[in-house]
Amino acid sequence: MGEKQASRYCAHCGKNVLATGTTPNHLLHLILSLVTGGLWIVIWILVSIGKIGGYRCTQCGKRV
């Protein structure tokens, strides 16, 4: 897993902040997809597009 950083607006802090998030481990998701007969692909897609996980504010820790 890698780490990604971007400038995002944090509603809790009320300003633009540096936000961090993790990138998905695609090899792990591939293995889980094979083991579960493809059922894990839905989770993999949600993680990849940022619906699960996403960015967090580096100052307050809330999701942005």
CHARMM internal coordinates of N, CA and C (Angstrom, degrees):
IC EDIT
DIST 1 N 1 CA 1.4448
DIST 1 CA 1 C 1.5164
ANGL 1 N 1 CA 1 C 109.69
DIST 1 C 2 N 1.2887
ANGL 1 CA 1 C 2 N 114.54
DIHE 1 N 1 CA 1 C 2 N 133.58
DIST 2 N 2 CA 1.4473
ANGL 1 C 2 N 2 CA 120.15
DIHE 1 CA 1 C 2 N 2 CA 176.37
DIST 2 CA 2 C 1.5133
ANGL 2 N 2 CA 2 C 109.99
DIHE 1 C 2 N 2 CA 2 C -103.13
DIST 2 C 3 N 1.3038
ANGL 2 CA 2 C 3 N 115.09
DIHE 2 N 2 CA 2 C 3 N -178.38
DIST 3 N 3 CA 1.4558
ANGL 2 C 3 N 3 CA 119.70
DIHE 2 CA 2 C 3 N 3 CA 179.00
DIST 3 CA 3 C 1.5109
ANGL 3 N 3 CA 3 C 108.67
DIHE 2 C 3 N 3 CA 3 C -125.20
DIST 3 C 4 N 1.3395
ANGL 3 CA 3 C 4 N 115.60
DIHE 3 N 3 CA 3 C 4 N 137.70
DIST 4 N 4 CA 1.4556
ANGL 3 C 4 N 4 CA 120.98
DIHE 3 CA 3 C 4 N 4 CA 178.23
DIST 4 CA 4 C 1.5234
ANGL 4 N 4 CA 4 C 108.41
DIHE 3 C 4 N 4 CA 4 C -116.80
DIST 4 C 5 N 1.3269
ANGL 4 CA 4 C 5 N 116.37
DIHE 4 N 4 CA 4 C 5 N 149.38
DIST 5 N 5 CA 1.4564
ANGL 4 C 5 N 5 CA 122.18
DIHE 4 CA 4 C 5 N 5 CA 179.66
DIST 5 CA 5 C 1.5140
ANGL 5 N 5 CA 5 C 108.88
DIHE 4 C 5 N 5 CA 5 C -132.43
DIST 5 C 6 N 1.3208
ANGL 5 CA 5 C 6 N 115.73
DIHE 5 N 5 CA 5 C 6 N 144.44
DIST 6 N 6 CA 1.4552
ANGL 5 C 6 N 6 CA 120.95
DIHE 5 CA 5 C 6 N 6 CA 178.04
DIST 6 CA 6 C 1.5219
ANGL 6 N 6 CA 6 C 108.92
DIHE 5 C 6 N 6 CA 6 C -156.44
DIST 6 C 7 N 1.3137
ANGL 6 CA 6 C 7 N 115.89
DIHE 6 N 6 CA 6 C 7 N 157.34
DIST 7 N 7 CA 1.4537
ANGL 6 C 7 N 7 CA 120.85
DIHE 6 CA 6 C 7 N 7 CA 174.25
DIST 7 CA 7 C 1.5231
ANGL 7 N 7 CA 7 C 107.91
DIHE 6 C 7 N 7 CA 7 C -84.99
DIST 7 C 8 N 1.3264
ANGL 7 CA 7 C 8 N 116.76
DIHE 7 N 7 CA 7 C 8 N 124.85
DIST 8 N 8 CA 1.4619
ANGL 7 C 8 N 8 CA 122.57
DIHE 7 CA 7 C 8 N 8 CA -178.20
DIST 8 CA 8 C 1.5278
ANGL 8 N 8 CA 8 C 109.05
DIHE 7 C 8 N 8 CA 8 C -136.42
DIST 8 C 9 N 1.3384
ANGL 8 CA 8 C 9 N 115.91
DIHE 8 N 8 CA 8 C 9 N 158.00
DIST 9 N 9 CA 1.4591
ANGL 8 C 9 N 9 CA 120.82
DIHE 8 CA 8 C 9 N 9 CA 175.29
DIST 9 CA 9 C 1.5216
ANGL 9 N 9 CA 9 C 109.06
DIHE 8 C 9 N 9 CA 9 C -88.06
DIST 9 C 10 N 1.3155
ANGL 9 CA 9 C 10 N 117.06
DIHE 9 N 9 CA 9 C 10 N 126.08
DIST 10 N 10 CA 1.4671
ANGL 9 C 10 N 10 CA 122.55
DIHE 9 CA 9 C 10 N 10 CA 177.60
DIST 10 CA 10 C 1.5248
ANGL 10 N 10 CA 10 C 107.80
DIHE 9 C 10 N 10 CA 10 C -102.26
DIST 10 C 11 N 1.3329
ANGL 10 CA 10 C 11 N 116.53
DIHE 10 N 10 CA 10 C 11 N 115.63
DIST 11 N 11 CA 1.4647
ANGL 10 C 11 N 11 CA 120.92
DIHE 10 CA 10 C 11 N 11 CA 179.94
DIST 11 CA 11 C 1.5282
ANGL 11 N 11 CA 11 C 111.13
DIHE 10 C 11 N 11 CA 11 C -66.91
DIST 11 C 12 N 1.3092
ANGL 11 CA 11 C 12 N 117.69
DIHE 11 N 11 CA 11 C 12 N -31.40
DIST 12 N 12 CA 1.4659
ANGL 11 C 12 N 12 CA 121.20
DIHE 11 CA 11 C 12 N 12 CA -179.64
DIST 12 CA 12 C 1.5267
ANGL 12 N 12 CA 12 C 110.75
DIHE 11 C 12 N 12 CA 12 C -69.51
DIST 12 C 13 N 1.3318
ANGL 12 CA 12 C 13 N 117.21
DIHE 12 N 12 CA 12 C 13 N -43.43
DIST 13 N 13 CA 1.4760
ANGL 12 C 13 N 13 CA 121.59
DIHE 12 CA 12 C 13 N 13 CA 178.67
DIST 13 CA 13 C 1.5257
ANGL 13 N 13 CA 13 C 111.73
DIHE 12 C 13 N 13 CA 13 C -81.71
DIST 13 C 14 N 1.3365
ANGL 13 CA 13 C 14 N 117.02
DIHE 13 N 13 CA 13 C 14 N -24.37
DIST 14 N 14 CA 1.4555
ANGL 13 C 14 N 14 CA 121.25
DIHE 13 CA 13 C 14 N 14 CA 179.58
DIST 14 CA 14 C 1.5175
ANGL 14 N 14 CA 14 C 114.50
DIHE 13 C 14 N 14 CA 14 C 77.64
DIST 14 C 15 N 1.3335
ANGL 14 CA 14 C 15 N 117.60
DIHE 14 N 14 CA 14 C 15 N 25.66
DIST 15 N 15 CA 1.4673
ANGL 14 C 15 N 15 CA 120.39
DIHE 14 CA 14 C 15 N 15 CA -179.55
DIST 15 CA 15 C 1.5237
ANGL 15 N 15 CA 15 C 110.03
DIHE 14 C 15 N 15 CA 15 C -158.18
DIST 15 C 16 N 1.3344
ANGL 15 CA 15 C 16 N 114.96
DIHE 15 N 15 CA 15 C 16 N 169.94
DIST 16 N 16 CA 1.4610
ANGL 15 C 16 N 16 CA 119.97
DIHE 15 CA 15 C 16 N 16 CA 174.28
DIST 16 CA 16 C 1.5238
ANGL 16 N 16 CA 16 C 108.51
DIHE 15 C 16 N 16 CA 16 C -75.23
DIST 16 C 17 N 1.3220
ANGL 16 CA 16 C 17 N 115.42
DIHE 16 N 16 CA 16 C 17 N 134.24
DIST 17 N 17 CA 1.4665
ANGL 16 C 17 N 17 CA 121.23
DIHE 16 CA 16 C 17 N 17 CA -177.94
DIST 17 CA 17 C 1.5187
ANGL 17 N 17 CA 17 C 109.15
DIHE 16 C 17 N 17 CA 17 C -135.85
DIST 17 C 18 N 1.3215
ANGL 17 CA 17 C 18 N 115.27
DIHE 17 N 17 CA 17 C 18 N 165.49
DIST 18 N 18 CA 1.4535
ANGL 17 C 18 N 18 CA 120.63
DIHE 17 CA 17 C 18 N 18 CA 171.67
DIST 18 CA 18 C 1.5207
ANGL 18 N 18 CA 18 C 107.18
DIHE 17 C 18 N 18 CA 18 C -79.85
DIST 18 C 19 N 1.3150
ANGL 18 CA 18 C 19 N 116.47
DIHE 18 N 18 CA 18 C 19 N 123.52
DIST 19 N 19 CA 1.4608
ANGL 18 C 19 N 19 CA 121.29
DIHE 18 CA 18 C 19 N 19 CA 179.96
DIST 19 CA 19 C 1.5189
ANGL 19 N 19 CA 19 C 108.79
DIHE 18 C 19 N 19 CA 19 C -113.46
DIST 19 C 20 N 1.3192
ANGL 19 CA 19 C 20 N 116.19
DIHE 19 N 19 CA 19 C 20 N 144.07
DIST 20 N 20 CA 1.4585
ANGL 19 C 20 N 20 CA 120.90
DIHE 19 CA 19 C 20 N 20 CA 179.50
DIST 20 CA 20 C 1.5224
ANGL 20 N 20 CA 20 C 109.99
DIHE 19 C 20 N 20 CA 20 C -122.39
DIST 20 C 21 N 1.2987
ANGL 20 CA 20 C 21 N 114.68
DIHE 20 N 20 CA 20 C 21 N 154.67
DIST 21 N 21 CA 1.4557
ANGL 20 C 21 N 21 CA 121.60
DIHE 20 CA 20 C 21 N 21 CA 176.67
DIST 21 CA 21 C 1.5136
ANGL 21 N 21 CA 21 C 109.16
DIHE 20 C 21 N 21 CA 21 C -155.59
DIST 21 C 22 N 1.3084
ANGL 21 CA 21 C 22 N 116.19
DIHE 21 N 21 CA 21 C 22 N 169.81
DIST 22 N 22 CA 1.4600
ANGL 21 C 22 N 22 CA 120.17
DIHE 21 CA 21 C 22 N 22 CA 179.38
DIST 22 CA 22 C 1.5223
ANGL 22 N 22 CA 22 C 109.85
DIHE 21 C 22 N 22 CA 22 C -104.77
DIST 22 C 23 N 1.3106
ANGL 22 CA 22 C 23 N 115.60
DIHE 22 N 22 CA 22 C 23 N 149.03
DIST 23 N 23 CA 1.4584
ANGL 22 C 23 N 23 CA 120.57
DIHE 22 CA 22 C 23 N 23 CA 175.24
DIST 23 CA 23 C 1.5232
ANGL 23 N 23 CA 23 C 108.26
DIHE 22 C 23 N 23 CA 23 C -92.11
DIST 23 C 24 N 1.3242
ANGL 23 CA 23 C 24 N 117.11
DIHE 23 N 23 CA 23 C 24 N 148.32
DIST 24 N 24 CA 1.4650
ANGL 23 C 24 N 24 CA 119.28
DIHE 23 CA 23 C 24 N 24 CA -177.60
DIST 24 CA 24 C 1.5252
ANGL 24 N 24 CA 24 C 112.62
DIHE 23 C 24 N 24 CA 24 C -69.09
DIST 24 C 25 N 1.3109
ANGL 24 CA 24 C 25 N 115.87
DIHE 24 N 24 CA 24 C 25 N 148.23
DIST 25 N 25 CA 1.4556
ANGL 24 C 25 N 25 CA 122.89
DIHE 24 CA 24 C 25 N 25 CA 174.81
DIST 25 CA 25 C 1.5323
ANGL 25 N 25 CA 25 C 106.57
DIHE 24 C 25 N 25 CA 25 C -87.16
DIST 25 C 26 N 1.3226
ANGL 25 CA 25 C 26 N 116.40
DIHE 25 N 25 CA 25 C 26 N 95.24
DIST 26 N 26 CA 1.4587
ANGL 25 C 26 N 26 CA 120.83
DIHE 25 CA 25 C 26 N 26 CA -172.36
DIST 26 CA 26 C 1.5257
ANGL 26 N 26 CA 26 C 112.97
DIHE 25 C 26 N 26 CA 26 C -64.92
DIST 26 C 27 N 1.3132
ANGL 26 CA 26 C 27 N 118.03
DIHE 26 N 26 CA 26 C 27 N -33.49
DIST 27 N 27 CA 1.4656
ANGL 26 C 27 N 27 CA 120.06
DIHE 26 CA 26 C 27 N 27 CA 178.14
DIST 27 CA 27 C 1.5290
ANGL 27 N 27 CA 27 C 110.57
DIHE 26 C 27 N 27 CA 27 C -63.63
DIST 27 C 28 N 1.3173
ANGL 27 CA 27 C 28 N 117.22
DIHE 27 N 27 CA 27 C 28 N -44.22
DIST 28 N 28 CA 1.4618
ANGL 27 C 28 N 28 CA 121.10
DIHE 27 CA 27 C 28 N 28 CA 178.05
DIST 28 CA 28 C 1.5261
ANGL 28 N 28 CA 28 C 110.93
DIHE 27 C 28 N 28 CA 28 C -61.77
DIST 28 C 29 N 1.3332
ANGL 28 CA 28 C 29 N 116.99
DIHE 28 N 28 CA 28 C 29 N -43.61
DIST 29 N 29 CA 1.4624
ANGL 28 C 29 N 29 CA 120.46
DIHE 28 CA 28 C 29 N 29 CA 179.69
DIST 29 CA 29 C 1.5270
ANGL 29 N 29 CA 29 C 111.41
DIHE 28 C 29 N 29 CA 29 C -65.70
DIST 29 C 30 N 1.3198
ANGL 29 CA 29 C 30 N 117.53
DIHE 29 N 29 CA 29 C 30 N -35.77
DIST 30 N 30 CA 1.4650
ANGL 29 C 30 N 30 CA 120.68
DIHE 29 CA 29 C 30 N 30 CA 176.30
DIST 30 CA 30 C 1.5260
ANGL 30 N 30 CA 30 C 110.56
DIHE 29 C 30 N 30 CA 30 C -63.59
DIST 30 C 31 N 1.3168
ANGL 30 CA 30 C 31 N 116.77
DIHE 30 N 30 CA 30 C 31 N -45.90
DIST 31 N 31 CA 1.4682
ANGL 30 C 31 N 31 CA 120.74
DIHE 30 CA 30 C 31 N 31 CA 179.29
DIST 31 CA 31 C 1.5273
ANGL 31 N 31 CA 31 C 110.36
DIHE 30 C 31 N 31 CA 31 C -62.37
DIST 31 C 32 N 1.3281
ANGL 31 CA 31 C 32 N 117.45
DIHE 31 N 31 CA 31 C 32 N -44.79
DIST 32 N 32 CA 1.4638
ANGL 31 C 32 N 32 CA 120.48
DIHE 31 CA 31 C 32 N 32 CA 178.71
DIST 32 CA 32 C 1.5248
ANGL 32 N 32 CA 32 C 111.57
DIHE 31 C 32 N 32 CA 32 C -63.67
DIST 32 C 33 N 1.3257
ANGL 32 CA 32 C 33 N 117.19
DIHE 32 N 32 CA 32 C 33 N -35.77
DIST 33 N 33 CA 1.4652
ANGL 32 C 33 N 33 CA 120.48
DIHE 32 CA 32 C 33 N 33 CA 177.16
DIST 33 CA 33 C 1.5187
ANGL 33 N 33 CA 33 C 111.21
DIHE 32 C 33 N 33 CA 33 C -65.27
DIST 33 C 34 N 1.3239
ANGL 33 CA 33 C 34 N 116.90
DIHE 33 N 33 CA 33 C 34 N -39.99
DIST 34 N 34 CA 1.4658
ANGL 33 C 34 N 34 CA 120.41
DIHE 33 CA 33 C 34 N 34 CA 178.55
DIST 34 CA 34 C 1.5262
ANGL 34 N 34 CA 34 C 111.26
DIHE 33 C 34 N 34 CA 34 C -68.11
DIST 34 C 35 N 1.3311
ANGL 34 CA 34 C 35 N 116.76
DIHE 34 N 34 CA 34 C 35 N -42.69
DIST 35 N 35 CA 1.4713
ANGL 34 C 35 N 35 CA 121.25
DIHE 34 CA 34 C 35 N 35 CA -178.19
DIST 35 CA 35 C 1.5339
ANGL 35 N 35 CA 35 C 111.33
DIHE 34 C 35 N 35 CA 35 C -65.98
DIST 35 C 36 N 1.3326
ANGL 35 CA 35 C 36 N 117.11
DIHE 35 N 35 CA 35 C 36 N -37.49
DIST 36 N 36 CA 1.4694
ANGL 35 C 36 N 36 CA 120.39
DIHE 35 CA 35 C 36 N 36 CA -177.32
DIST 36 CA 36 C 1.5265
ANGL 36 N 36 CA 36 C 112.59
DIHE 35 C 36 N 36 CA 36 C -92.07
DIST 36 C 37 N 1.2990
ANGL 36 CA 36 C 37 N 117.54
DIHE 36 N 36 CA 36 C 37 N 9.99
DIST 37 N 37 CA 1.4644
ANGL 36 C 37 N 37 CA 120.45
DIHE 36 CA 36 C 37 N 37 CA 178.64
DIST 37 CA 37 C 1.5171
ANGL 37 N 37 CA 37 C 113.60
DIHE 36 C 37 N 37 CA 37 C 67.66
DIST 37 C 38 N 1.3213
ANGL 37 CA 37 C 38 N 117.10
DIHE 37 N 37 CA 37 C 38 N 29.74
DIST 38 N 38 CA 1.4625
ANGL 37 C 38 N 38 CA 121.40
DIHE 37 CA 37 C 38 N 38 CA 176.81
DIST 38 CA 38 C 1.5192
ANGL 38 N 38 CA 38 C 114.60
DIHE 37 C 38 N 38 CA 38 C 95.33
DIST 38 C 39 N 1.3216
ANGL 38 CA 38 C 39 N 118.03
DIHE 38 N 38 CA 38 C 39 N -7.97
DIST 39 N 39 CA 1.4658
ANGL 38 C 39 N 39 CA 120.04
DIHE 38 CA 38 C 39 N 39 CA -178.86
DIST 39 CA 39 C 1.5267
ANGL 39 N 39 CA 39 C 112.66
DIHE 38 C 39 N 39 CA 39 C -65.62
DIST 39 C 40 N 1.3193
ANGL 39 CA 39 C 40 N 116.70
DIHE 39 N 39 CA 39 C 40 N -28.64
DIST 40 N 40 CA 1.4630
ANGL 39 C 40 N 40 CA 121.18
DIHE 39 CA 39 C 40 N 40 CA -177.94
DIST 40 CA 40 C 1.5277
ANGL 40 N 40 CA 40 C 112.09
DIHE 39 C 40 N 40 CA 40 C -73.58
DIST 40 C 41 N 1.3229
ANGL 40 CA 40 C 41 N 118.55
DIHE 40 N 40 CA 40 C 41 N -13.49
DIST 41 N 41 CA 1.4704
ANGL 40 C 41 N 41 CA 121.79
DIHE 40 CA 40 C 41 N 41 CA -177.49
DIST 41 CA 41 C 1.5267
ANGL 41 N 41 CA 41 C 111.21
DIHE 40 C 41 N 41 CA 41 C -59.12
DIST 41 C 42 N 1.3255
ANGL 41 CA 41 C 42 N 117.88
DIHE 41 N 41 CA 41 C 42 N -35.13
DIST 42 N 42 CA 1.4703
ANGL 41 C 42 N 42 CA 121.33
DIHE 41 CA 41 C 42 N 42 CA 179.15
DIST 42 CA 42 C 1.5301
ANGL 42 N 42 CA 42 C 110.11
DIHE 41 C 42 N 42 CA 42 C -61.39
DIST 42 C 43 N 1.3229
ANGL 42 CA 42 C 43 N 116.85
DIHE 42 N 42 CA 42 C 43 N -46.11
DIST 43 N 43 CA 1.4661
ANGL 42 C 43 N 43 CA 121.09
DIHE 42 CA 42 C 43 N 43 CA 178.28
DIST 43 CA 43 C 1.5249
ANGL 43 N 43 CA 43 C 110.31
DIHE 42 C 43 N 43 CA 43 C -63.69
DIST 43 C 44 N 1.3225
ANGL 43 CA 43 C 44 N 116.60
DIHE 43 N 43 CA 43 C 44 N -42.46
DIST 44 N 44 CA 1.4614
ANGL 43 C 44 N 44 CA 122.25
DIHE 43 CA 43 C 44 N 44 CA 180.00
DIST 44 CA 44 C 1.5273
ANGL 44 N 44 CA 44 C 110.53
DIHE 43 C 44 N 44 CA 44 C -58.00
DIST 44 C 45 N 1.3206
ANGL 44 CA 44 C 45 N 116.62
DIHE 44 N 44 CA 44 C 45 N -44.69
DIST 45 N 45 CA 1.4670
ANGL 44 C 45 N 45 CA 121.02
DIHE 44 CA 44 C 45 N 45 CA 179.95
DIST 45 CA 45 C 1.5244
ANGL 45 N 45 CA 45 C 110.32
DIHE 44 C 45 N 45 CA 45 C -63.90
DIST 45 C 46 N 1.3317
ANGL 45 CA 45 C 46 N 117.32
DIHE 45 N 45 CA 45 C 46 N -45.18
DIST 46 N 46 CA 1.4658
ANGL 45 C 46 N 46 CA 120.34
DIHE 45 CA 45 C 46 N 46 CA 179.90
DIST 46 CA 46 C 1.5244
ANGL 46 N 46 CA 46 C 111.86
DIHE 45 C 46 N 46 CA 46 C -62.72
DIST 46 C 47 N 1.3127
ANGL 46 CA 46 C 47 N 117.16
DIHE 46 N 46 CA 46 C 47 N -39.29
DIST 47 N 47 CA 1.4668
ANGL 46 C 47 N 47 CA 121.03
DIHE 46 CA 46 C 47 N 47 CA 177.83
DIST 47 CA 47 C 1.5297
ANGL 47 N 47 CA 47 C 110.19
DIHE 46 C 47 N 47 CA 47 C -67.31
DIST 47 C 48 N 1.3163
ANGL 47 CA 47 C 48 N 117.01
DIHE 47 N 47 CA 47 C 48 N -41.34
DIST 48 N 48 CA 1.4688
ANGL 47 C 48 N 48 CA 121.00
DIHE 47 CA 47 C 48 N 48 CA -176.72
DIST 48 CA 48 C 1.5198
ANGL 48 N 48 CA 48 C 112.69
DIHE 47 C 48 N 48 CA 48 C -67.07
DIST 48 C 49 N 1.3441
ANGL 48 CA 48 C 49 N 117.97
DIHE 48 N 48 CA 48 C 49 N -35.81
DIST 49 N 49 CA 1.4618
ANGL 48 C 49 N 49 CA 119.40
DIHE 48 CA 48 C 49 N 49 CA -179.21
DIST 49 CA 49 C 1.5263
ANGL 49 N 49 CA 49 C 112.26
DIHE 48 C 49 N 49 CA 49 C -90.05
DIST 49 C 50 N 1.3334
ANGL 49 CA 49 C 50 N 116.77
DIHE 49 N 49 CA 49 C 50 N -0.85
DIST 50 N 50 CA 1.4555
ANGL 49 C 50 N 50 CA 120.22
DIHE 49 CA 49 C 50 N 50 CA 173.03
DIST 50 CA 50 C 1.5078
ANGL 50 N 50 CA 50 C 116.09
DIHE 49 C 50 N 50 CA 50 C 91.60
DIST 50 C 51 N 1.3238
ANGL 50 CA 50 C 51 N 118.93
DIHE 50 N 50 CA 50 C 51 N 8.93
DIST 51 N 51 CA 1.4599
ANGL 50 C 51 N 51 CA 120.31
DIHE 50 CA 50 C 51 N 51 CA 178.49
DIST 51 CA 51 C 1.5230
ANGL 51 N 51 CA 51 C 111.49
DIHE 50 C 51 N 51 CA 51 C -71.93
DIST 51 C 52 N 1.3172
ANGL 51 CA 51 C 52 N 116.44
DIHE 51 N 51 CA 51 C 52 N -27.35
DIST 52 N 52 CA 1.4656
ANGL 51 C 52 N 52 CA 121.94
DIHE 51 CA 51 C 52 N 52 CA 175.66
DIST 52 CA 52 C 1.5263
ANGL 52 N 52 CA 52 C 106.14
DIHE 51 C 52 N 52 CA 52 C -116.16
DIST 52 C 53 N 1.2876
ANGL 52 CA 52 C 53 N 116.83
DIHE 52 N 52 CA 52 C 53 N 130.15
DIST 53 N 53 CA 1.4668
ANGL 52 C 53 N 53 CA 119.52
DIHE 52 CA 52 C 53 N 53 CA -177.98
DIST 53 CA 53 C 1.5119
ANGL 53 N 53 CA 53 C 109.62
DIHE 52 C 53 N 53 CA 53 C 94.31
DIST 53 C 54 N 1.3125
ANGL 53 CA 53 C 54 N 118.02
DIHE 53 N 53 CA 53 C 54 N -97.65
DIST 54 N 54 CA 1.4535
ANGL 53 C 54 N 54 CA 122.07
DIHE 53 CA 53 C 54 N 54 CA 178.12
DIST 54 CA 54 C 1.5192
ANGL 54 N 54 CA 54 C 113.00
DIHE 53 C 54 N 54 CA 54 C 73.23
DIST 54 C 55 N 1.3226
ANGL 54 CA 54 C 55 N 114.79
DIHE 54 N 54 CA 54 C 55 N -160.82
DIST 55 N 55 CA 1.4583
ANGL 54 C 55 N 55 CA 121.37
DIHE 54 CA 54 C 55 N 55 CA -177.01
DIST 55 CA 55 C 1.5250
ANGL 55 N 55 CA 55 C 110.91
DIHE 54 C 55 N 55 CA 55 C -96.26
DIST 55 C 56 N 1.3376
ANGL 55 CA 55 C 56 N 115.10
DIHE 55 N 55 CA 55 C 56 N 150.76
DIST 56 N 56 CA 1.4667
ANGL 55 C 56 N 56 CA 122.26
DIHE 55 CA 55 C 56 N 56 CA 175.22
DIST 56 CA 56 C 1.5223
ANGL 56 N 56 CA 56 C 108.75
DIHE 55 C 56 N 56 CA 56 C -127.97
DIST 56 C 57 N 1.3211
ANGL 56 CA 56 C 57 N 115.51
DIHE 56 N 56 CA 56 C 57 N 142.74
DIST 57 N 57 CA 1.4623
ANGL 56 C 57 N 57 CA 122.41
DIHE 56 CA 56 C 57 N 57 CA 177.37
DIST 57 CA 57 C 1.5270
ANGL 57 N 57 CA 57 C 109.17
DIHE 56 C 57 N 57 CA 57 C -65.19
DIST 57 C 58 N 1.3274
ANGL 57 CA 57 C 58 N 116.60
DIHE 57 N 57 CA 57 C 58 N 134.97
DIST 58 N 58 CA 1.4668
ANGL 57 C 58 N 58 CA 119.78
DIHE 57 CA 57 C 58 N 58 CA 179.95
DIST 58 CA 58 C 1.5291
ANGL 58 N 58 CA 58 C 111.85
DIHE 57 C 58 N 58 CA 58 C -78.63
DIST 58 C 59 N 1.3345
ANGL 58 CA 58 C 59 N 117.64
DIHE 58 N 58 CA 58 C 59 N -13.07
DIST 59 N 59 CA 1.4640
ANGL 58 C 59 N 59 CA 119.94
DIHE 58 CA 58 C 59 N 59 CA -178.45
DIST 59 CA 59 C 1.5274
ANGL 59 N 59 CA 59 C 112.71
DIHE 58 C 59 N 59 CA 59 C -94.27
DIST 59 C 60 N 1.3455
ANGL 59 CA 59 C 60 N 117.37
DIHE 59 N 59 CA 59 C 60 N -42.01
DIST 60 N 60 CA 1.4660
ANGL 59 C 60 N 60 CA 119.38
DIHE 59 CA 59 C 60 N 60 CA -176.88
DIST 60 CA 60 C 1.5267
ANGL 60 N 60 CA 60 C 113.14
DIHE 59 C 60 N 60 CA 60 C -114.07
DIST 60 C 61 N 1.3351
ANGL 60 CA 60 C 61 N 118.01
DIHE 60 N 60 CA 60 C 61 N -16.56
DIST 61 N 61 CA 1.4589
ANGL 60 C 61 N 61 CA 121.46
DIHE 60 CA 60 C 61 N 61 CA 178.25
DIST 61 CA 61 C 1.5150
ANGL 61 N 61 CA 61 C 115.19
DIHE 60 C 61 N 61 CA 61 C 85.59
DIST 61 C 62 N 1.3230
ANGL 61 CA 61 C 62 N 118.18
DIHE 61 N 61 CA 61 C 62 N -0.08
DIST 62 N 62 CA 1.4677
ANGL 61 C 62 N 62 CA 121.46
DIHE 61 CA 61 C 62 N 62 CA 179.66
DIST 62 CA 62 C 1.5205
ANGL 62 N 62 CA 62 C 110.18
DIHE 61 C 62 N 62 CA 62 C -77.90
DIST 62 C 63 N 1.3514
ANGL 62 CA 62 C 63 N 115.91
DIHE 62 N 62 CA 62 C 63 N 155.77
DIST 63 N 63 CA 1.4680
ANGL 62 C 63 N 63 CA 120.18
DIHE 62 CA 62 C 63 N 63 CA 175.55
DIST 63 CA 63 C 1.5112
ANGL 63 N 63 CA 63 C 109.98
DIHE 62 C 63 N 63 CA 63 C -69.36
DIST 63 C 64 N 1.3204
ANGL 63 CA 63 C 64 N 116.31
DIHE 63 N 63 CA 63 C 64 N 139.32
DIST 64 N 64 CA 1.4716
ANGL 63 C 64 N 64 CA 121.42
DIHE 63 CA 63 C 64 N 64 CA 177.69
DIST 64 CA 64 C 1.5045
ANGL 64 N 64 CA 64 C 109.87
DIHE 63 C 64 N 64 CA 64 C -121.06
END
COOR INIT
IC SEED 1 N 1 CA 1 C
IC BUILD
